[in-house]
Amino acid sequence: QAQLVESGGGLVQPGGSLRLSCAASRIIARINSMGWYRHPPGKERELVATITEWGNTNYADSVKDRFTISRDYAKDTVILQINKLKPEDTTVYYCFVRTSRSDYWGQGTQVTVSS
């Protein structure tokens, strides 16, 4: 059974940085893309960033110039480097993997931005 293990969340002050990591394992089908969603309380779920198998990236307007997504293809790991954090970035971040057969989701990692 496919497994996604996230790490890197935590409490950080405004303007700080975090590095989220998501390691995928036991995924047999070809991975088309990997990325991150977030779902702030009372708001719509937001696609934060994605990276395709070819390395093409896409970002939500709200995080452009602050977030950077990258991928370790050998380890099937996706990284989200988050800089210049704002209080409104506070929420749970979910990793996902899209394959030719199905989508898989991580359990989520909490990011809290507060002074």
C-alpha positions as a LaTeX table, in Angstrom:
\begin{tabular}{lrrr}
\hline
Residue & $x$ (\AA) & $y$ (\AA) & $z$ (\AA) \\
\hline
Gln1 & 0.00 & 0.00 & 0.00 \\
Ala2 & 1.29 & 3.43 & $-0.94$ \\
Gln3 & 2.62 & 5.56 & 1.84 \\
Leu4 & 3.46 & 9.26 & 2.10 \\
Val5 & 5.37 & 10.44 & 5.14 \\
Glu6 & 5.58 & 14.17 & 5.79 \\
Ser7 & 7.87 & 16.06 & 8.08 \\
Gly8 & 9.16 & 19.54 & 8.75 \\
Gly9 & 6.19 & 21.42 & 10.09 \\
Gly10 & 6.30 & 23.42 & 13.29 \\
Leu11 & 6.01 & 26.78 & 14.97 \\
Val12 & 7.90 & 29.68 & 13.48 \\
Gln13 & 7.86 & 33.45 & 13.86 \\
Pro14 & 6.65 & 35.70 & 11.05 \\
Gly15 & 9.36 & 36.12 & 8.46 \\
Gly16 & 10.88 & 32.77 & 9.32 \\
Ser17 & 11.40 & 29.67 & 7.22 \\
Leu18 & 10.48 & 26.02 & 7.23 \\
Arg19 & 11.33 & 23.06 & 5.03 \\
Leu20 & 8.58 & 20.51 & 4.50 \\
Ser21 & 9.47 & 17.09 & 3.19 \\
Cys22 & 7.30 & 14.27 & 1.88 \\
Ala23 & 8.69 & 10.83 & 1.12 \\
Ala24 & 6.61 & 8.49 & $-1.01$ \\
Ser25 & 7.02 & 4.75 & $-0.89$ \\
Arg26 & 5.35 & 1.59 & $-2.23$ \\
Ile27 & 3.96 & 3.47 & $-5.24$ \\
Ile28 & 4.08 & 1.15 & $-8.20$ \\
Ala29 & 2.56 & 3.31 & $-10.91$ \\
Arg30 & 4.47 & 6.07 & $-12.63$ \\
Ile31 & 4.42 & 9.33 & $-10.68$ \\
Asn32 & 3.13 & 12.16 & $-12.84$ \\
Ser33 & 3.35 & 14.94 & $-10.29$ \\
Met34 & 3.90 & 15.68 & $-6.63$ \\
Gly35 & 2.89 & 18.68 & $-4.60$ \\
Trp36 & 1.29 & 20.30 & $-1.61$ \\
Tyr37 & $-2.15$ & 21.50 & $-0.65$ \\
Arg38 & $-3.21$ & 23.47 & 2.39 \\
His39 & $-6.63$ & 24.01 & 3.89 \\
Pro40 & $-6.89$ & 26.96 & 6.26 \\
Pro41 & $-9.90$ & 26.91 & 8.61 \\
Gly42 & $-12.93$ & 28.52 & 7.04 \\
Lys43 & $-11.30$ & 28.80 & 3.64 \\
Glu44 & $-11.16$ & 26.81 & 0.43 \\
Arg45 & $-8.53$ & 24.14 & $-0.01$ \\
Glu46 & $-5.62$ & 25.68 & $-1.87$ \\
Leu47 & $-3.16$ & 24.02 & $-4.19$ \\
Val48 & 0.11 & 25.50 & $-2.97$ \\
Ala49 & 2.67 & 24.08 & $-5.36$ \\
Thr50 & 3.23 & 21.23 & $-7.77$ \\
Ile51 & 6.14 & 19.73 & $-9.64$ \\
Thr52 & 5.76 & 17.41 & $-12.60$ \\
Glu53 & 7.85 & 14.43 & $-13.60$ \\
Trp54 & 9.63 & 16.78 & $-15.99$ \\
Gly55 & 10.45 & 19.30 & $-13.28$ \\
Asn56 & 7.86 & 21.89 & $-14.27$ \\
Thr57 & 6.60 & 23.81 & $-11.28$ \\
Asn58 & 3.45 & 25.73 & $-10.51$ \\
Tyr59 & 2.57 & 27.91 & $-7.52$ \\
Ala60 & $-0.46$ & 29.56 & $-6.03$ \\
Asp61 & $-0.30$ & 33.34 & $-6.41$ \\
Ser62 & $-0.36$ & 33.70 & $-2.63$ \\
Val63 & 2.97 & 31.90 & $-2.25$ \\
Lys64 & 4.93 & 32.87 & $-5.33$ \\
Asp65 & 8.39 & 34.27 & $-4.55$ \\
Arg66 & 8.22 & 32.79 & $-1.04$ \\
Phe67 & 7.76 & 29.03 & $-1.56$ \\
Thr68 & 9.97 & 26.76 & $-3.63$ \\
Ile69 & 9.11 & 23.19 & $-4.53$ \\
Ser70 & 11.71 & 20.64 & $-5.53$ \\
Arg71 & 11.92 & 16.91 & $-5.95$ \\
Asp72 & 14.42 & 14.18 & $-5.29$ \\
Tyr73 & 13.55 & 11.75 & $-8.05$ \\
Ala74 & 15.76 & 9.01 & $-6.74$ \\
Lys75 & 14.03 & 9.02 & $-3.37$ \\
Asp76 & 10.52 & 9.94 & $-4.56$ \\
Thr77 & 10.61 & 12.85 & $-2.16$ \\
Val78 & 9.13 & 16.29 & $-2.64$ \\
Ile79 & 10.42 & 19.30 & $-0.71$ \\
Leu80 & 8.65 & 22.57 & $-0.02$ \\
Gln81 & 10.94 & 25.35 & 1.13 \\
Ile82 & 8.85 & 28.04 & 2.77 \\
Asn83 & 10.38 & 31.47 & 3.35 \\
Lys84 & 9.06 & 34.79 & 4.62 \\
Leu85 & 6.27 & 33.05 & 6.47 \\
Lys86 & 3.15 & 35.00 & 7.32 \\
Pro87 & 0.50 & 34.33 & 9.95 \\
Glu88 & $-1.97$ & 33.56 & 7.16 \\
Asp89 & 0.23 & 30.64 & 6.12 \\
Thr90 & $-0.82$ & 28.89 & 9.32 \\
Thr91 & $-2.63$ & 25.65 & 8.59 \\
Val92 & $-2.05$ & 21.97 & 7.86 \\
Tyr93 & $-0.08$ & 21.22 & 4.71 \\
Tyr94 & $-0.83$ & 18.01 & 2.83 \\
Cys95 & 1.50 & 16.30 & 0.43 \\
Phe96 & 0.03 & 14.49 & $-2.57$ \\
Val97 & 1.24 & 12.26 & $-5.35$ \\
Arg98 & $-0.57$ & 11.86 & $-8.65$ \\
Thr99 & 0.09 & 8.75 & $-10.66$ \\
Ser100 & $-1.38$ & 7.32 & $-13.82$ \\
Arg101 & $-3.65$ & 5.17 & $-11.63$ \\
Ser102 & $-4.55$ & 7.16 & $-8.56$ \\
Asp103 & $-3.86$ & 10.05 & $-6.19$ \\
Tyr104 & $-2.28$ & 9.56 & $-2.79$ \\
Trp105 & $-2.26$ & 11.87 & 0.22 \\
Gly106 & $-0.12$ & 12.37 & 3.26 \\
Gln107 & $-1.44$ & 12.75 & 6.77 \\
Gly108 & $-0.62$ & 16.44 & 6.90 \\
Thr109 & 1.92 & 18.50 & 8.78 \\
Gln110 & 1.01 & 21.57 & 10.84 \\
Val111 & 2.62 & 24.91 & 10.12 \\
Thr112 & 2.01 & 27.65 & 12.66 \\
Val113 & 3.28 & 31.17 & 12.16 \\
Ser114 & 3.05 & 33.25 & 15.29 \\
Ser115 & 5.10 & 35.66 & 17.35 \\
\hline
\end{tabular}
